[in-house]
Amino acid sequence: MKAKASLVLAPEAKGDVGEAYRWYETQSAGLGLEFLRNVEAALDFVRRLPEACPVVHASFRRVLVRRFPFAVVYEYEPDRARCVVYAVFHSSQDPDKWRGRLPQP
């Protein structure tokens, strides 16, 4: 069985998750925690099968968060066996917002 890839969250991605968590908690107690569980499930999927998600821009991939209108944008570095998460964004947002965070080749 292949080992899981390591996972690195950029500070902006951590901020995205925190902001969404706080917003969902204001909507309904416990909803923020449910959001976090679903984000964690998406991240675990990425760690287990980093090349399974579609490429959406250059070498960057996207996995959707179950039950919530969010997507995780990451890059898999096979030579380092790691995934770098650059954004966790609401799907209604302008994609240029997360594309501006990506490293340039």
N, C-alpha and C positions, 0 to 999 in steps of 0.2 A: 504494500500500500504506500502510495506517495505521501510524503510529509506535507503538512499544511504550510502554506506560504506565511511569512511574517507580515504584519500589518502595521503601517505607519499612518497616523492621521495628521494632516497638516493643521496648524493652529486655526486656520479659517474653517476647516471642516468641523473641528471641535466646537467652534463658535456657532456654526450652523445648527448643530445638534442641540446645543444648549438653548439657543434662541427658540427653536421649534418646541423643545420640551416645555419651556416656560409658557409659551403661548397655549399649548394643548392643556397644560395644567390649569390655566385660567378659564378654559372652556368647560372642563369637567375634572374634578379630582380623580386622579388615577389614570387619566388619558395620556398624560405626559409619560408615565411609566410604561404604558402600553406602546407608545411610540418608540421609546428607548429599546424595548424588547424586540420590536420589529426591525429596528435599525441594526441591532446586534445580530439578529438572524441573517440579515442581508450581508453583513460584514463576515460572518462565519462562512456563508456560502462562497463569498469571494476568496476567502482563505483556503477553502477546500478545493474549489474549482476556478481558479483565477482566469482561465482562458475561456470559460463557458459563456461569459457575458459578451454582448455585441460591442464592437468598436464603434464609437459614435463621433470621434474626432481624432484625426491623426492616429496615435497609438493608445488613446484613452478609451476606457470602457465604461459601461453604465449598468448598474443593477437597480431594479426597482424595489422599493420598500413595500412590503405587503401591507394592505389595508390603509395606507396613508399615501397621499399624492407626492411622494418624495422619491428622488433618485440619488444614488451614490455614484460619483464619478471618480474613477481611479485609474492608475497605470500599473500594469504588471511588469516587473523587472525579472524575467526568468533567470538571468545570470546571477542575480542576488536572492532569488526565491522570495521576493517580497512584493507587496502591493502598497502603493502610496495613494491614499485617499485625499483628493484635493477639494471636494465639495460634497455636501449633502443638501440638496436644494429642492424647493417646491417646484413641481413640474410646470406650474403656471408662470414661473419666472423666465425672463429673457435669458436664453442660453449664453449670450455674450457675458453675462455676469460671472458664470463659472469658467467660461473659456479664458477670461482675463487672468485667472489664477494659475493657469497651466504653465509649466516651464516651457520656454521656447527652445526649439532644437538648435 
